[in-house]
């Protein structure tokens, strides 16, 4: 079973809280979770931190969490601006960019 979670385009504190709850619930149920961030117009550090926290929790619990599509556009730029990509290893690159160079 795969659970798809789609982030809202206009992130706010309330929508970020809903996204966190959806991730928490989906990961608690187990199975694959695919997170769609493509519609997020202005991704910020809070979103990146939430995704990284969920990713680490999923790894600890043996769950399958992945992005529905590789990070590009605003999301790729947010990762770069925040300094996330500076410390990326192969697993980070695979998670965020599906092995493709960022666009």
C-alpha positions in Angstrom: 0.0 0.0 0.0 1.3 3.4 -0.9 0.1 6.6 0.7 0.4 9.8 -1.3 0.7 13.1 0.5 0.4 16.4 -1.4 1.7 19.6 0.2 -0.4 22.7 -0.2 0.9 25.3 -2.6 0.9 28.2 -0.1 2.6 26.9 3.0 1.7 28.6 6.3 2.1 27.5 9.9 -1.3 25.8 9.8 -0.7 24.0 6.5 2.8 22.9 7.6 1.2 21.5 10.8 -1.3 19.6 8.7 1.5 18.3 6.5 3.4 17.1 9.6 0.3 15.4 10.9 -0.3 13.6 7.6 3.3 12.5 7.5 3.2 11.3 11.0 -0.1 9.3 10.4 1.1 7.8 7.2 4.4 6.7 8.6 2.7 5.2 11.6 0.5 3.1 9.3 3.6 1.7 7.5 3.8 1.0 3.8 5.3 3.3 1.3 4.7 7.1 1.6 5.2 9.4 -1.4 5.4 13.1 -0.6 4.5 15.5 -3.4 6.1 18.9 -2.9 5.7 20.0 -6.6 3.0 22.6 -5.9 4.8 24.4 -3.1 5.3 27.9 -4.4 7.7 29.2 -1.8 9.4 26.4 0.1 11.1 27.5 3.3 13.5 26.2 5.9 10.6 24.9 8.1 9.4 22.6 5.2 12.9 21.3 4.6 13.4 20.6 8.3 10.0 18.8 8.4 10.9 16.6 5.5 14.3 15.8 6.8 12.9 14.9 10.2 10.3 12.7 8.6 12.9 11.1 6.5 15.1 10.3 9.4 12.2 8.9 11.4 11.1 6.7 8.5 14.7 5.4 8.2 14.8 4.6 11.9 11.5 2.8 11.8 12.2 1.0 8.5 9.5 2.9 6.6 9.7 3.8 2.9 9.4 7.6 2.5 10.3 9.2 -0.9 9.5 12.3 -2.8 6.9 11.8 -5.6 9.2 13.7 -8.0 12.7 15.1 -7.7 13.3 18.5 -6.2 13.5 21.2 -8.9 12.7 24.8 -9.3 11.9 26.6 -6.1 12.5 23.5 -3.9 15.9 22.9 -5.4 16.8 26.5 -4.9 15.6 26.4 -1.3 17.8 23.4 -0.6 20.8 25.3 -2.1 20.0 28.6 -0.3 19.6 26.9 3.1 22.9 25.1 2.8 21.4 21.6 2.7 23.1 20.5 -0.5 26.6 21.4 0.8 26.6 18.4 3.1 24.7 16.0 0.9 25.9 12.5 0.6 24.7 10.0 -2.1 21.6 9.0 -0.1 20.6 12.6 0.4 21.1 13.3 -3.3 19.0 10.2 -4.2 16.2 11.2 -1.9 15.9 14.9 -3.0 16.9 14.6 -6.6 16.3 11.0 -7.5 19.9 10.7 -8.7 19.4 13.5 -11.3 21.3 16.8 -11.1 19.2 19.6 -9.7 17.5 21.9 -12.1 
